[in-house]
Amino acid sequence: MALQSIKNLKEFSTANERFEGAHLLCPGCAHSMIVRELMNATDDNLVIASATGCLEVCTA
């Protein structure tokens, strides 16, 4: 399966949110902003992994 291209700015700005806003991370947390941008950049299925910390605990 070939990967799709990254969305352009117009597609990115009008895309549906893939990262739910009901997480318990601190407001303005860099973890949530980074994951949100990664998930919204493409429509491909993604697996995002990171070290155990607040990101995994607060989004379970």
MDAnalysis code that builds the backbone (N, CA, C; Angstrom):
import MDAnalysis as mda
import numpy as np

u = mda.Universe.empty(180, n_residues=60, atom_resindex=np.repeat(np.arange(60), 3), trajectory=True)
u.add_TopologyAttr("name", ["N", "CA", "C"] * 60)
u.add_TopologyAttr("resid", np.arange(1, 61))
u.add_TopologyAttr("resname", ["MET", "ALA", "LEU", "GLN", "SER", "ILE", "LYS", "ASN", "LEU", "LYS", "GLU", "PHE", "SER", "THR", "ALA", "ASN", "GLU", "ARG", "PHE", "GLU", "GLY", "ALA", "HIS", "LEU", "LEU", "CYS", "PRO", "GLY", "CYS", "ALA", "HIS", "SER", "MET", "ILE", "VAL", "ARG", "GLU", "LEU", "MET", "ASN", "ALA", "THR", "ASP", "ASP", "ASN", "LEU", "VAL", "ILE", "ALA", "SER", "ALA", "THR", "GLY", "CYS", "LEU", "GLU", "VAL", "CYS", "THR", "ALA"])
u.atoms.positions = np.array([
    [0.844, -1.178, 0.000],
    [0.000, 0.000, 0.000],
    [0.889, 1.241, 0.000],
    [0.694, 2.093, -0.954],
    [1.485, 3.315, -1.050],
    [0.931, 4.380, -0.112],
    [1.825, 5.139, 0.475],
    [1.401, 6.228, 1.351],
    [0.872, 7.384, 0.523],
    [-0.132, 8.042, 1.041],
    [-0.665, 9.223, 0.376],
    [0.247, 10.403, 0.678],
    [0.119, 11.443, -0.109],
    [0.947, 12.620, 0.126],
    [0.429, 13.409, 1.325],
    [1.297, 14.213, 1.881],
    [0.923, 15.096, 2.982],
    [-0.059, 16.137, 2.443],
    [-1.015, 16.518, 3.255],
    [-2.022, 17.492, 2.835],
    [-1.397, 18.865, 2.608],
    [-1.961, 19.604, 1.660],
    [-1.527, 20.987, 1.498],
    [-2.235, 21.844, 2.550],
    [-1.915, 23.115, 2.624],
    [-2.420, 23.980, 3.689],
    [-3.945, 24.078, 3.690],
    [-4.557, 24.183, 2.513],
    [-6.016, 24.287, 2.449],
    [-6.672, 22.999, 2.937],
    [-6.160, 21.853, 2.502],
    [-6.706, 20.571, 2.954],
    [-6.508, 20.401, 4.459],
    [-5.345, 20.806, 4.942],
    [-5.027, 20.677, 6.363],
    [-5.959, 21.530, 7.218],
    [-6.235, 22.754, 6.769],
    [-7.047, 23.670, 7.574],
    [-8.524, 23.298, 7.600],
    [-8.981, 22.525, 6.621],
    [-10.394, 22.142, 6.576],
    [-10.625, 20.677, 6.939],
    [-9.586, 19.977, 7.348],
    [-9.698, 18.546, 7.665],
    [-10.442, 18.325, 8.977],
    [-11.094, 17.176, 9.078],
    [-11.741, 16.794, 10.329],
    [-10.683, 16.481, 11.379],
    [-11.008, 16.758, 12.627],
    [-10.093, 16.459, 13.723],
    [-10.002, 14.955, 13.927],
    [-8.789, 14.448, 14.078],
    [-8.591, 13.031, 14.356],
    [-8.169, 12.806, 15.802],
    [-7.798, 13.857, 16.504],
    [-7.389, 13.770, 17.907],
    [-8.504, 14.382, 18.744],
    [-9.144, 13.568, 19.542],
    [-10.294, 14.025, 20.321],
    [-9.896, 15.078, 21.351],
    [-10.751, 16.032, 21.563],
    [-10.479, 17.105, 22.507],
    [-10.798, 16.753, 23.947],
    [-11.264, 15.542, 24.207],
    [-11.662, 15.158, 25.563],
    [-10.516, 14.555, 26.369],
    [-9.283, 14.805, 25.973],
    [-8.153, 14.271, 26.725],
    [-7.964, 15.066, 28.019],
    [-7.176, 14.533, 28.923],
    [-6.954, 15.177, 30.219],
    [-5.585, 15.838, 30.321],
    [-4.968, 16.118, 29.177],
    [-3.675, 16.798, 29.195],
    [-3.863, 18.261, 29.583],
    [-2.811, 18.856, 30.094],
    [-2.882, 20.260, 30.508],
    [-3.184, 21.152, 29.303],
    [-3.971, 22.209, 29.497],
    [-4.240, 23.140, 28.395],
    [-2.929, 23.720, 27.856],
    [-2.769, 23.706, 26.557],
    [-1.555, 24.231, 25.948],
    [-0.387, 23.267, 25.978],
    [-0.632, 22.025, 26.372],
    [0.432, 21.018, 26.460],
    [1.023, 20.756, 25.075],
    [2.334, 20.761, 24.986],
    [2.996, 20.538, 23.696],
    [2.732, 19.134, 23.163],
    [2.595, 18.148, 24.046],
    [2.330, 16.780, 23.591],
    [1.049, 16.720, 22.765],
    [-0.001, 17.315, 23.282],
    [-1.279, 17.239, 22.567],
    [-1.229, 17.998, 21.244],
    [-0.545, 19.120, 21.208],
    [-0.455, 19.886, 19.958],
    [0.340, 19.134, 18.897],
    [1.432, 18.496, 19.305],
    [2.262, 17.752, 18.353],
    [1.503, 16.557, 17.797],
    [0.856, 15.792, 18.660],
    [0.106, 14.619, 18.205],
    [-1.053, 15.044, 17.309],
    [-1.726, 16.113, 17.662],
    [-2.834, 16.616, 16.839],
    [-2.345, 16.972, 15.437],
    [-1.233, 17.686, 15.345],
    [-0.700, 18.078, 14.037],
    [-0.269, 16.859, 13.226],
    [0.363, 15.885, 13.876],
    [0.766, 14.665, 13.177],
    [-0.436, 13.908, 12.632],
    [-1.461, 13.770, 13.445],
    [-2.632, 13.005, 13.030],
    [-3.427, 13.712, 11.941],
    [-3.470, 15.021, 11.975],
    [-4.235, 15.766, 10.976],
    [-3.469, 15.985, 9.675],
    [-2.176, 15.695, 9.657],
    [-1.366, 15.943, 8.464],
    [-1.655, 14.956, 7.337],
    [-2.201, 13.801, 7.659],
    [-2.462, 12.788, 6.638],
    [-3.721, 12.011, 6.989],
    [-4.314, 11.392, 5.990],
    [-5.477, 10.539, 6.229],
    [-5.082, 9.076, 6.367],
    [-3.784, 8.790, 6.252],
    [-3.303, 7.419, 6.403],
    [-3.521, 6.941, 7.833],
    [-3.595, 5.623, 8.004],
    [-3.634, 5.060, 9.349],
    [-2.274, 5.272, 9.993],
    [-2.268, 5.689, 11.241],
    [-1.017, 5.984, 11.936],
    [-0.911, 5.188, 13.227],
    [0.317, 4.860, 13.592],
    [0.621, 4.329, 14.906],
    [1.612, 5.301, 15.512],
    [1.217, 5.942, 16.598],
    [2.083, 6.915, 17.254],
    [2.518, 6.320, 18.581],
    [3.813, 6.218, 18.774],
    [4.352, 5.634, 19.998],
    [5.317, 6.614, 20.646],
    [5.329, 6.618, 21.952],
    [6.272, 7.456, 22.695],
    [6.539, 6.801, 24.039],
    [7.486, 7.345, 24.756],
    [7.811, 6.810, 26.075],
    [6.611, 6.980, 27.005],
    [6.493, 6.083, 27.966],
    [5.388, 6.169, 28.910],
    [5.459, 7.490, 29.662],
    [4.355, 8.168, 29.695],
    [4.283, 9.457, 30.371],
    [2.860, 9.963, 30.336],
    [2.705, 11.248, 30.512],
    [1.358, 11.811, 30.603],
    [0.560, 11.633, 29.318],
    [1.210, 11.592, 28.166],
    [0.477, 11.434, 26.904],
    [-0.299, 10.122, 26.879],
    [0.316, 9.028, 27.280],
    [-0.373, 7.737, 27.282],
    [-1.393, 7.639, 28.407],
    [-1.077, 8.182, 29.543],
    [-1.960, 8.073, 30.700],
    [-3.216, 8.923, 30.525],
    [-3.077, 10.087, 29.942],
    [-4.201, 11.030, 29.853],
    [-5.066, 10.853, 28.619],
    [-4.670, 10.025, 27.669],
    [-5.464, 9.863, 26.452],
    [-6.018, 8.455, 26.314],
    [-5.890, 7.649, 27.337],
    [-6.345, 6.251, 27.259],
    [-7.846, 6.158, 27.182],
])
